[in-house]
Amino acid sequence: MKVKKFLASFILLLILSTTNNFCGVYKDRFIELYNNIKTNGCLSPEGLPYHSREKRIVEATDYGHCSTSEGISFLIWLEAMYDYITDNTSFSNLKNAWNLCETYYIPPASEQPNFAYNASKPASVVKEWRLPSSYPSAVDMDSPVGNDPIYSSVVSATGRNIPYLLHWYLDIDDWLGFGSAYQIGILGSGGRRIVKTNTFQRGPNESTWETIHHPSFDKYGTGTNGYVDLFVQSQSPQWRYTSAPDAEARIAQAMYWAELWATEKNALSTIQQEITKTRNLGHWMRYCLFDKYFRQIGNAGNAGNNYNSCHYLISWYIAWGGPVQNEGWGWIIGCHSAHNGYQNPLAAYYWANKNVPDWEKSLRTQLELARFIQVPQGHKGAGAFGGGVCNDYPDDDVQYTHPNAPTFTASTYTDGQLPIKYTHHPVYWDPGSNTWCGWQYWFSERLAQFYYLQPTNSTYLSDTYEILSNWMDLWAVPNFKVKISGNWYTADQLTVDDLRDTSVIEDVNIPVSFAKWDWLNPDDPQKSEPLDAPGEMQSTTRWQGWEGIGPGDPNYGAEVHAWGHDVGLIGAFVKCLIFYRQGLLKHNHTARFEPEFYKYLAKAILDTMWKNFKTDIGISAPEVRTDYIRFNDTNISTVYVPQTKQIPNLGTLQQGNRAFSETRPDYGEPIPPDYTFTYHRTWQQAAFALALGYYSLYEDRDETPKITLISPSTSTVLSGQVNIQASITDDFSLSKVELWIDNQKLFEETSFSTNSYMLVYDWDSTSVLDGTHTLKIVAVDSSTQTTQVEFRITIDNNPPPYVEILSPQDGSYVSGVVLINIRAEDDTDYITSVILRIYRGVVLVSSYTFTSEPYIFSWDTTNLSTTTAYRIQAVAYDNYNESSSTQVTVYIRRIENDSPPTINIISPASNSQFNIGDSINVYYIATDDIQIARIEFLINNEVKSYLTPLSTYYSSVWNIDTVNFSSGTYELKIQVVDSAGYNSYAFINVILVSSQPPSGDDEQPPSGDDEQQQLVEKKYIIITPNNDGINDKVVFSETYVFDVFTKDGFKVYSGESNVWEAKDYFGKIVPNGLYILKTNKNKVFFVLVAR
């Protein structure tokens, strides 16, 4: 069933009968802190979020005036809330933040040049080692790499063939000097440059204190081989970017709220561009759901096949890259490790509802992982989440993959995935990634919002409630500390009355870290050893096999190691309290404490933090950073530099083990003698401001009832049985809910057990005439405040047809003979005709009427003017004479000296014979001097499929399943069309029989181990066909008759000679890769082509 495009079918007329009645204090605090962020130095002159207002700060980032994708994701969320709370219906601040995101964090096409990505070989393996001193790592061409099963669908959905993701790290002030050195980056005001840089590259024990900064776009402007060969044994100038996927997921989370708020303000149309951009992020974010090298889940020694490499979890990173020069390669990798703290059920829910593939399964898998790693009741640390899973480990860490390690299997693993191993500290070991409690709060905040926002009949509600309530009531609330009259109490030792008067509360504390070894073994006698040295996680006997514990072990758990005033985590916890309480009320669930307790605990936290730590520049608590001894103390850690390099602003970085301070420019800020800092991290300021904002929205106003329409969808024309669902809530209690259609009351409810109500009503739309009607929902609270929401709905039980111009695309340039491909269909009726019209300006220059499929028209643009645009219009009519139309605008471009494309079918031979049910593999090669625009595959002159390579050379296999075929002769034709409209075709006949074996010459690659040849000599050769006269070709000692195959078995050349010049049948240099030469004299040559 197709989904029809929006046809003005569902229009919000009136949201609330009165404006939002915010009580002032928390709204005012939100706005005050928002203004602090905007004016106190947390933002660059361009408006980009610094990591912190202060410069000397080292954590995942190592300089305060850098920026991260995390920071911009928080800013987008903050601006959306500010627009909503201040009633800015243009949502201009949200749109500006999104513009900053797209301009500075998402690499433009100019910074992703020459991206020749091959989805059948997404990347070459670069082995991962435990210690930075084991790098640079070699490129391993022989290690297994699976195919990428999603690239074509992602490209099709987003309309771009280069990734649309945020790079995680920006040097905003050009502190490192890479902007001036390489003349890349985006020009900022005052001649400053904003440069995409990177750090972490060298295994799980590379802490921030051991990283080397390097530019993401490395033109080799200074130094031998630029910076690439510090990490990878490569000689190629290249660009590489890394996404931290939790940032993109946070943007989706923010946009979920933005859509709700814009809908309430009748302003959804103003943010449609941002909604589309977020949906595009969701498509490219699918790469984080796959293993790093697309290997089989649970068996990383095997190359994956389609979705058996998909773990469906938001992993630690996505990375991609390509050459600065046109070298014919590009790569994309996912990640083998997934931390529970990166998971975002609300983002997955958002993208799934936008029909982005894989996210519905991801949502289910995320919830199942949380349940798997959550510490059970009765264990130490019950309710907390213990790490994540990992599909692969460092190549020199054979002990870590002990078979006794616990494993996780999701219900979504139905495509050949095997159980994946549990790990305490995914990705990073110095310090262990799960020692920071932030992952507890970030994940649970997202879970709490998802719990509240999903409908009461959601299939995910039960699991969400169980996981969240265990975390809130067993771990988070009991571990939170409140100080009253000089004494510290855990929150679960207090009552609502203790919390109401916040003036008597002196301080609050939140868990900030776990004891470092507890996730491994709480009873380990070595747990008191210092753990700050490099290599800490594999240097003790605990790694001789599996001595740690995990899910299912009776000792599985962890205890809180330290408490503190982490402003950002406190903001996240307050949001957990708000949405846990709101969800309990909405879904009529019970909890360990009464709902009011969570409200007043949140209020106590906000008031106390504001009272103790708010200044005129923001909110921040002092913290002691004794780890800053690592700036200069080489006895604790060093930065290993494998080769001497010239680094801008630093001069020469010498080879060897260097002090951290030797590898960075001056910070411009001293280290205090007591190592105490008061940081204003931008993300923390934003997180606390959001907590204030949400408290003002949900807990601090006497408001009219709120009505949220859930269904029907706002993007469909309605027909037949219409399911009407709406969520109605009030801050106190409801007294009446009514549902109307036009002037007829359909439904009324006056009995309510809670202050939330789910309206569910099935309405037969055939009871009214087709056309426009008014749907009205009325809610009255116990104070007689009334909210009335009206919608214009269009009823059409005979909907018009759907029409779309598939090609050419809107805004594209065309030349020669152009194939205009139109898609037309109707849900309930049938198409009678499709009229094609082509206009130059307002002048009709051509028209054609189709009465049957296919709706394909060959338009010759050879003699048409190139000075104006052409408008292509398609109108579809159904048997009720209802119509729909669409159009695109194109421009004509001349292509000189163009020649028709070539197409050759290599195998099988014509008139080959196959059994019915066989799979026929047709190997082919297509070339064109300009560009192959389209390849069509026809059986008996009927188009069965097509693809759009947009390249000058394309070779592949057309696979035909003959299960449903009958006996007889079939013509298999492949037709190629180039960008100028010229076409060529090739065809073969095949014969299908019911019982005879195939008689074709379907060729297979040499196995190198032929049973009929007792003595086969193998030789291994590497050549570099760069036309430099050095090692350009294979030279044999004698003349052979030989065939050349790819490693996948596709023959690319046959000949008789004493040389092979690395060329295919058409004289073109073959792509990089492994090729197998089988000779007529029992010799097999394995040739690696590496240009």
N, C-alpha and C positions, 0 to 999 in steps of 0.2 A: 504494500500500500504506500503510495507516495504521499509526501507532506506538501500541501499547497503553500505557495508563498503568501505573505501577509497581504490581504486585500481590504484594508480598512475595516476589518471585521470586529475589532474589539477595542473600544475606545473608552478610557477612563474619563468620566465626567466630573465627579466630585469625590474627593477623598474624605475629608472630615468637615463636619458642620462648624467646628471651631478650630482655631489654631492650636498647635501643641502648647500645653500649659506647663512649661518647665518650671520647677522650683529653682531658685537662682543659684545656690551656692556651688553645686558641682558643675553646672553648665559654665558658670563664671570661672571656676578653676580650670576647666578644660580650655576655655578661650585664653586665659592668662598664660597657661603653660604652652599652648600653641604659639602665642605671640613671642614667648621666650625663645622657643625653638627657631622661629623665623628671624629673630633679631640678635641673639646672644653669641653668634659665631658658630653655631652648629651647621650652618649651610654655607656653601661656597658662594662667590659672587654670582655664579650662574644659577644658584638655587639647588645645587646638588647636596645631598646629605653627607657631611663629613662623618667618619666613624665616631669621632668625638670632637668636642670643642678644643680639648687639649691635644697637643701634638705627641708628647712622649707617652705612648701606650703600646704595649706588646701583648697581644693575645692571638687570635687567628690572624688578625691583621697586625702589622708591626709599626704603624704610624697613624696618628690620629687624623691627619688631614688627607687620608685616602678615603675612598668610598667603596662600598660593596653593594652587590645586588640586594642583600638583606636590608641595607639602609633605604634604598629606593622603594622596596616593597612596603616597608613601614610608612614611608612618606605618602605613597599612593593611598594607603588605608586612612592615614590621618587626614589627608585633604578631603577624601570622600566624606568622612564624618563631619569635618568643619563645614563643608558646603551644606550638609543636611541640617546641622544644628543651627546654622546662621540663616537658613532658609534661602540659600543661593541656588535657585532652581536652574541656573545655567551650568552648574557644577564645573565652573571654570577652573577652580583650583585643582580638582581631580584631573581635568583634562590637561592642565599644564604639567602636573607631575608625571602623567603618562607620556607627554611629549618629551620630558627630560629623560625618561626611561628609554624611549625608543631612539632618541638622538645620541645618547652617550653610552648606554649599557649594551644595547643590541648592536653587534657589529654590522655596519652597512655593507652593501655588496662590494664597495671599493676596498674594504678591509677583509674581504673573503674572496680574493681573486683566484681564478684557475682551479676551482673546486670540481675536479673530475672524479666524482665519487662513484664507486662500483658497489652496488648493494649486494652482489654475490660474494664480495670479499671486502667487508667494511673497513678492515684495518689489518696491519701486520702486527704481530705480537711483539711487544717490548716487555721483557720479563721484569717482574717486580721483586725487589730484594728487601730484606729487613732493615738494613743500615744504609745511610747516605753514602758511606765510604765504598759501597759496592757499585756505585754509579760513576760514569755513564753506562747504561745498559745497552746491549746489542739488540738489533732488530732480528727477531727469530722468524725467518720466512717459512720454517717447517712446522711450527706449532699450529695446532688446529684452530681455525676461525670459522664460525658458522655464518650462514647467510642472514642478511637483514630483511625481515619479512614485511616491514612497514614503510620503507622509504617511498615507494610509489604512491601509496595512499596518503601519506603526509604531504607530499608534493602536490598531489591532486587537490587535497582539501585546502591547502594554504596558498596555492598559486605561486610558490617559490621553491627553487631547488637548492637553496642554501639555508642552513639552520636559522630559525627565528627564536633565539634564546638570549638570555642576559649573560654577559661575561661577568664574573663575580667580583673583579678587583679593578679599581681605577686609581691611578696616581693623579689626583686632581691638580695639585700645585706643581707638577713636574719636579717633585722633590728629588727623584732619582736621576733626572736629566735625560731620560730616554726620548722625550718629545723633541728636544732640540737636537739630539744626536741622530735620530732616525727620520725626522720630518714626517712623522705619522701622528695619529691622534687627532683630536678635534680642537680647533682653535678656540680658545676662550677669550674673555675680555682682558685688556691690558697685555696682550701678547702672550698670555699664559697658554700652556698646552695641557690637555687632559688625555692621559695615555692609559691604554689597557695593559696591565702588567700581570704577572703571576708569581707564585712562590712555590708552594708544595708540589714536588715532582718525584721525591726519592724515598718512597716506601713508608711503612707504618711507624717507624721510629724517628722520622724527620719531624721534630717539633718546630714551631715557629722560630725558635732560637737556632735552628740548624739549616734554615732555608737560604736560597740565593734568589734575590729579585732579578727578573728578566722581562724584557718586553714581549708581549704576546705576538706582535708583528715584528719579526726579526729579519731586517734587510741586510744584516751583516755590515752595518755602517762602521762599526769599530770592532777590533778584536778578531782573532782567527776563528773562522766559522761561527761568528756571532756568539750566541749563548746556548745554542741547541746542544752542542756536544758536551755541555756540563751534565746533561741528563740522558741523552740518547746518542749512540754512536752513529751520527748522521753528518753528511756534508752539505745538506740542502738548505738554502735560505727558505724559511717557512713561517707560517702564522699558525697559532694554536690558541684556542679559547676553551674556557671551562665554565660550565654552568653549575651553580649550587642550587639544585632543584627545589629546595624548600622555599627559596625566594620567589620563584615563579608560582609555586603553590600558594604562597601567602598573597600574591597579587590576585589569584583566582578567589581566595577567601575574601579579600577586600572587595572585589568586584561583585561577589554574591551580595554583600551588604549594600554596595552602591546601587545595584539593580533594585533591591527592595526599597531603598530610600528614594531613588528616582521615580519609581512607580508610585509611591505614596505622594510625591510632589507633582505627579502628572508630567514628569520630565524625562521619561525613559528614552525618548527619541534623541535627547541631547547627548547621550553617552553611547549611542549605538556603535560608533567607531571604536571606542575603548572596549566594548563588549566583543566586537569582532577580533580585535587584537588579542584579547585574553583567550578567546577560543583558539586562535592560531597558536598561541603559546601552548595550549593544551595538546594540540596535535604534535608539536615538536617535543614536548615533554614526555611523550610516550617512550622516548629512548631511555629515560631513566628507569623504566620498568624491565629492562633487559640486562642480561649478563654483559660484562665488559667487552668480551670478544664474541658475543652471541654463542656461547658454549652451552651445552645442555645443563639445565639446572639439576644439581645433585650429582653431576658427573662432568666436572670441568675439564677432564681429559679428552672429551669428545666434542667435536664441532656440533653446534646446535643445528637443528633443522626446523625452520619456521618458528612456531611458538613454543617449542620445548626449551628455548633459551630465555623465556619470559618469566620472571619471578613476580611480576605485578606489584612490586613495592617501589616506593620513592627512594631511590638509592642516593649515594653520597654525591655523585657528580655525573654530568654528561660532558664529554670533551670532543672537540672536532678540530680539524686543521687541514691545511693544504699548502702547496708550494707558492712562493712569491712569483716565480717564473712559471710558465706553462709547461709542466713536466708530466701531466697526464695522471695525476693521482689526487686523492683526497680521502679523508677517513673520519669516521664517527665511532665513538665507543660509549657504551653505557658504563655500568659499575657492577662489580661482583658483590658488593656489600650494601646492606640496607640497615640503617639504624631506626629503631622505633621512633626516636625523637624527630626524624624527618617526615614521618607520615602525616598526612593531612586529609582526614576523611571528608571535611567540608569541601576542600578543593576538588577531590575526586567526585563527590556528589554533584558539584557545580558543573564540571566538565562532562560527566555522564549525562546530565540533563541537557547539555548542549549537543548531545549525540556525538561526542568525540569518542572514538573507539577505545576499548581497553580499560577505561576508567571505572566502569561499573564493576568489572572483575577486580580492579585494584582496590576499590572501596571494600569489597568483601574480604580480600586478602589482608588489607591493613587491619581490619577488625580481628581477623583470626590470628594474625601475628601478635597483636596486643594481648589477646587472651592467652596465647601460648607462653609469652615471656613474663606475664604479670605474676608477681610473687603471691602464692596462695595464702589464704587466711590461716593464721597459726604459725607462720614463718616469720623470722626477723625481717622487718621491712615489708610486711604484707601490703599488697596493693601497688607497690612500685613496679616499674618496668625495667627489665634487666637486659639491655643491649639490643641485639638484633640477630641477623643471619648473614652468612657469607658463603658464596659459591666457590671461592678460590682464596688461597693464601700465598704469601711470598714464596717464590720458587725455591729458596734455600731453607724453608721452614717445614721440613718434612714431618717433624714431630707434632706440629699443630693440628694436622689433619687426622688425628687418631680416630680410629673407627668407633670408639666409645663415646665420642661427642654426641650430645643430643641433636635431633633433627626435627625440622618443621615441615609439615606437608599441608598445603592449603587445599580447600575443596575446589579451588579454581584450577588446580594443576591437572588438567585433563588432556594435555597435548603432548604427553611424553616426559613431563618434568618428573624428576625424582626428588626424594626428600632433601632439603637443603640444611646445611649445618648451622647450629646455633653458635654465636660468638658473643663473649661478654662485652668486648670493646671493638665494635666495627671500625675498620679503616685505620684508626690512629691509636697508638699505644703509649705515646709520651706527651702528655699524660693519657691514660686510658680514656677513650671517648665517652664512656658512661659514668665517669666520676663526677661530671658536672650535672647538677640537678636541673639545669635549664631544660634539658630534653624532657624531663618529666612534665614541666609546666607548659612548654610549647605544644607538645602533643595533646595534653589534656585540655588545654584551652580550646584547641580546634575541635576536639571530641565533644566538649561541652556545648559549643555553639551548634555543632551538628545535631546533638541530642535535642536541643531546644527547637531548632528550625525544622526538623523533619516532621512530617505529619504523623498523627497518632497511629494511623494504620500502616506505617512504614514497616517493611520486612526487616529493617536494620535496627528498629527501636529497642527490641529486647536485648540484643547483644550490646548496643551502645550504652544502655542504662546499666547493665550488669558490670561492664568494664569500668565505666565512669564512677559508679557508686562505690565500687571496691577501692578505686584510687582515692576518691575524695574522703570517704568515711573510715578507711583503714589506714591511709598513709598521709595524705596532704593535710587534712584538718588536725589529726592527732599530733603531727610533727610541727605545727605552727605554734610559735611562742608569743605570749602576750605578757608584758610587765605591768603590774599594778601594785602600788605601794611598796616598791622595792623588791617585789617577789616575781619570779618568772613562773608562768602557768602555761601548760599546753592548752590549745584552744578547746579541746574536748573536756577540760576541767572547769569550763566556764558555762554560764547560762546566758540567755538573751538579756536578762536584766543586768548582768555584769558588763555587757557590751554597749548598752544603750547610751550611757553617759561617757562619751569618748574623752571628756576632759580629764578623767581620772586615769586614763591609760597612758603610761609613760613611754613605752617603746614596744616595738613588734620585731620579730625575727623570723626569717624564712630559711628552710634548709637550702644550702648552696652547693654542698658536695657530699659524696659518699666516701667511706673509708676505701682506699684505693684497691685493696685486695679482696674486699668482701665479695664482689661478684665472682671471684675465682674460687675462694675457699675461706670462709670466715674463721675457720680454726687453724689456718696455716701458721705454723710456728715462725715462719720468716716474714710475716706480714708487717713487722715493725721495722724491717730494713728500709734505708732511704731509697726513694723511688724516683729521684730526679735525674739520674744519670742516663745518658743515651743507651739504648739497647736494653732498658730495664725489663721489658716485658718478655724477653727470652733468655735472660742471663742467669736464671736460677733453675734449680732442679724441678720446679713445678711444671716445666714444659717438656719433661721427659715422658711423653705420653700424655694422657688426659688425667691430670690430677685436679683440675678445676671441677666446679659443679655447674649445674644448669637446670633448666626446667625439668621437673620430674624427680629431682633429687630431694630427699627430705631436708637437706641443709641449705637449699637454694634460698638466697636472700641477701640483704645488705643493710647496714645501719648508717644513719646520717653521721657524717664526720664533722661538719661545720655548719653553723648558722650565720646569717648576715642580713644586709639590707640591700640586696640586689634589686635596684629600682625596677628594672625591666621584668624580672621574674615575679616581683610583687604585683606589678600591673597585670601580668598574665594570670596569677592566682586569683586576683580580684575578679577578673572576667570569668574564671572557672566558677567562682562562688555565685556570680550573678546568673550565669546561664544554667548552672545546675539547679538553682532555686526556680528559675523560670520554667525549666523543663519539668521539674517535679510537679509544679502547679498545672502546667499545660497537659501533661500526660497522666495526671492523677497517680503518681508514684509515691512510694514512701521512702524515707531515708533514716539514717541514724539520728539526725537532729531534726527539729521542726523547721519548716522552710524559713521562718523569720530569723532563725539563728544564722543562716548563711548570709542573709541580707545585712544583719548588724555586724557580723564579723567583717564583711567587706567594707562597711562604713567605718568601723574602728581602724582598719588598716589604712584606708585613704586619709582619714583625719589625722592619724598619728604621724604618718610619713610627711604630710603637708606641714604639720606643726613643728616637727623636728628637723626637717631637711630642705624645706623650700626656701630659696633665696630669690633675689631679683633677676637671676639669670637662669633659673631652672630648679630641678630637684635632684639632689645627689648626696650620697652618704660617703664619708671617708672610708678608704680601704687601704690595707697594708699590702705592699707588693714586694715581699722578700725575694721573689723569684728574679727581681731585677739585678741581682748579683750576677746573673748570666750575661749581662751586657759585656762584661770584661773578664770574668773568671773562667779561664780555659780549663780549669780542673774539673769543672762541672760539665761543660759542653763546649763544642766548637762548631764552626761552620766549615765543613769539608769542601775544599775547592780543588777539583781534579786538575784544572788547567788554569794558568795565568790568563786573566782577562782585563781588558780596558773597560772600566765602567764610568760613565759620565758622572761628574761631580765628585768622584772618589779617586780618579786616576787609575792606578794599576792595582788590581786585586790579585795578590800573589797566590800561587799554588800552595796547598798545604792545609793544615788545620788552623783556621783563623778565629780570632775573637769576634763575637757578634758585632761589636762596635766598629771593627775594621771594615765590615761589609756594608755599612749604612752611612749616609751623609749625617751631618750634625742635626740633632733634633731641635736645637734652639731652646730647650728647656732643661733645667738641671734635675738631678735626682735628689729629693730631700734627704737629709741625714737619717730620718726615721722611716724612710721608704713609704710614707703615707701620702696618698693622692686623693683628690676629690674630682672624679671624672664626670663629665656630662656627655655620656655616649648618646648619640642622636636616637638610636633605636630604643634605648631605655626611656628617654624622655617621651618619645612617641607612644611607647607601650603604656606608660603610666597615664599619659593624656587620654588614650583610648579607654582605659579603665574608668577614668573620671567621666568621660562622655557616655559610656554605656551605663554607668550608675545613674547619671542624670536622665537617661532615656527610659530606664526600666525600673528604677527603685526610688526616684526622687521627684515625682510629680503626681499630682492628682489630675489624671487625664481622662478624656473621653474614651469609650471603648475603641479598641483597635481591630480593624477587619483586614485580614490578609486573604485575598483570593488565591486559592491553590489550583483549582480547575474550574472551567475549561481553560485551555491554553490561550494566551493572548495573541497567538500567531496563526490561528486557523479559522476558517469559515465553519460554522456549526451546522450539523445535520443529524437526523436520527435521534437516538437516545443520548442525552447530554448529562454527564455526571458533573454536578455542581458541588464543589467543596470549598469551604472557607474556614479559616481559623479566626475565632473571635476571642479576644482577651480584654481584661480590664484589670487595673491595678488593685481594685477592691473586690467588687462582685458584680455579676450581671443580673438583670431582672427580666429581659425579654430580647428575643432574636426573631426577626421576620425575614422571609424571602418573598419577593414580588417579581412578576413578569408583567410589564406594562402596568395596568391598573388592577391586576388580579393577584390576590395573595395566595401563594402556593403553600406556605408553611409558617408555623409559629411555634416557638418553644419558650416556656416560662419557668421551667424547673432546672436548676443548675447546682451541682455539687461542689464545683470549684469555680475559680474566676477565669477559667478558660473553657471554651466550647468549640467543638469541631462540627460545623454544619456540613451534612452530607445529604444530598437530594438528587434523585434521578428524574430528569424531566424529559418528556417526550416532545421534541421540537416540532413534530408534525401536527401538534395541536394548534399551531399558529401558522399564518401564511408566510411564505418566503418574503424576506425583506428585513428591515431594521426594526429592532425591538429594544426595550429598556429592561435590563436586569437590575434589580435593586435589593440590597441587603441593609437591614436596619438593626442596630444593636443599641440597647438602653441599659445603663448601669443602675446600681442601687441609689445613686444620687440623681437619677432621672436625666443624667447627661446622655445625649443621643449622638450616635454616629450613623450617617446614612451614606452609603456608597452606591453610585449608579454607574452602569456600564451600557454603552451602546453595543449591541451584538447583532451580527448579520446572520440570518438563517437562510440557508440555501440547500434544500434537499435535492436539488438538481444543480450541483456546482459546475462552474465553467471548466473548460479543459486547462491543462497545464502545458506551457510551451517554453522552451529554452533553446537558445543558440549555443550549441556546444563548441563550435569553432567557426570563424576565428574569434579570439577573445577581444573583449572591449578594450579599446585603446591600443591595439596591436598594429604593427606594420605588416603589410602583405605585399606580394608581388606575383607576377606570372598568373598561372591558373590557380585560383583559390577554391578549395572545397568548403562550401558552406554546409555545415552539418546541423540539423535541427532535430530536437527531441520534442515530441508532442504526445500527450496521453490524457486519459480521463478516468476518474475513479469509478463512476457509475454508468457512463455512457460510452460512445465510441467516437473517434475522430472521423469527420467526413472530408475535411480538406485543410490544407495548410497553405497559406499565401505568403510568398516571399517577395518583398519589395526592397529595391536598392535605390537610395537617394544620394545625389550630390547636392549638398545644401538642402533646398526644398524641392529640387527638380528630380522627378522620378526617372531613373535611367534604365531600370530593368525590373521585370517582375516575372514570377512563375507560380503556377498553382499545382500543388501536389494533391493527389487523391488517394495515395497509399504510401506506405513506407517502402524503402527508406527515404527520408526527407533530406536528400543530399543534392546539392546544386554546384556545378562547376562554373565559376565566375572568372572570365578571362579579363584580367586587368592590364594586359600588355600595353594597350594604346590609350589608357585612361590618364587623366591629368593627375599629377602628384602634388598639386598646389592646394588642394582642399581636402576636407574630410568626407568620408562616405558613411552613410547611415544604413545599416542592414536591419530590416524589420521583418519579424515573423508573426503571423496571425493564425491561430488555430481555431477551427470551428467544430462543434460536436453536433450530434444528430438533433439537438434541441435548438440549434443555431446560436447557442451561447458561444462566446469567443473570449480569448485572452491573447495578449500580444506582448512582445518583448523586442528589444533592439540593442544593437551594439554599434559603436563608432570605430572605424578603422581608417588607416592611412596607407596610401600606396607608396611603395619604395621600389626604385629600379635596381635590379641586380644584373650587372653586365657580365657577359661571357659565361653565363650559366649553362651547364650541361645537364642532361637528364641523369637521374640516379642510376646506379647499377644494383642488381639483385641476383644472387647466385644461390641455388639450392645445392648444397654439397652432398647430402645424403638424406634419405635413401635414393637409390636409382629409380627412375621412372619404371612403372609396371612391376614394382616389387610386390610380393604377395604376403599378406598377414592374416592371422586368425582373428575372427571377431572377438572383441574383448582385449586384444593387444593394445598397448600404448605405443603409438607411432611418434617417434622423435624426428622432426624435420630440422636438420642443421642448415643454417643459412648465413650469408654475409651480405650486408647492404652498405653501399658507399655513395657519397655525393660530394661534389667539389665545394658546395656552399653549406648545406645543412639538410639532414633528413628530417622532414616535418612529421611524417606519419607512415606507419607500416600497417597494412591491412592483411588479414588472413581469411581466405575464402575457401569454402568447400562447395564444389559445384556452383561456383559464381555467387554464393551467398556469403556475405561478410559475417564472420563468426566473432571476431575480436579485432582490436587494433591497439597500437601503442604509439607514443610520440617521443622518440629518442632525443630529438633536438641536438644531433651530433653529426659529424661527417662520416663516422665509421660505426657500424653496429653489427655485432654478430651474436647469435643466440640460438635457442632451440624452441621450436613450436611443438608443443606436446599435445597430441590428439588422443583422447580416450574413446575407443571404438565400442564400448560396452553396448550402447544403444543403436549401433549401426546394423544394417542388413547386408547380406552378401551382394557383391557387385563391384563395379569399378568407380572410383571417386577421383575427381580432379582436385588436387590440392594446389592452390595458387597463393603466392605472396606478392602483393602489389606495394610499391614504394612511391611516395610522393615527396618531392623536395619543397623547400620554402618558397620556390618560385612557381610552384604548381606543376612542374614537369613530373611525369610518372613513368615507371617501368614495372614489369612484372615477370615472374618466372613461375612455371608450374610443372608438376609431375602427376602421373596417374598411379594410384595404388589399387590393388585388388584385394578385397576382403572375402575370405572363405570361412566356412563354418568349422572345418576340422583340419585343414592342411597346415603344416608348419610354414613359417615365413620363408620366402625364397629370396628376399632382398639382400642387399649388401650393407646392411646397417653396421657401420664400422665401429669398433671398440678400440680404446687405447691399448697400447702394449702394457702387459702386466709386469714385464721385466722378469717373469718367472714361468715362461711357457713350458707346460708339461711335455710337449712334443719335441722340444729342443733341449737336449741334455746339457749343452754348454752355451750359456748366454753370457757374453762379456758386458759388464756395465761400466760406464764412465760418467764422471760428474764434472761439469764445466760451467763457469760463470763468464758471461760476456756483457759488454757495455756498449751497445750500438749507438754511439753518439756522433758518428761521422768524423771522429777525430783521428782515425787511422790506427787507434790503439784498441786492441781486443774487441773489434767491432763485429766479428763473425766467428762461426765455428769452422775450423779447417781440419778435414779428415786426412789421414795418412794415405788413403786410397779412395777411389771412386765407389760410391754406394748408390743403390736405389733405396730411397728412404721416405718415410712418412713422418710428419711432425704433428703431435697432438698436444692440446692443453692438458693440464693435470686433471681436468674434469672429463677428458675423453673426446673432445671436439677436435677433429682434424682440420688444421689450418693451412697445410702445405704438403705437396708431394713432389719429388724430383729425383734426378739422377745427376750427381755431381760429387766433387770432393770438398764442397763448402756449403754451408747454410748461412745466409746473410741476415738472419733474424727477420725475414719478411714472409708475408702470407701469400695467398694465391694472386693477389692483386698488386704485389710489389710494395705494400705498405709495411713499415716497421711494426712488429707485433707489440702489444702492451707488455709492461713489466709482468713477470711471473715465471712459474716453472713450466718448461716444455719438455716433452719426451720424444726423442728421435729413435724410431725403430728401423733398423737397416735390414737388407736382404742377406747379411752375412753373420747372423747371430750376435750382433752387437747392438746395445741399447745405450743411448747417450741421454743423460739428464742435464738439461741446460737451464740455468737460471739467467733470465734476461733482466738486467738491472741498470736502466739508464740513469 
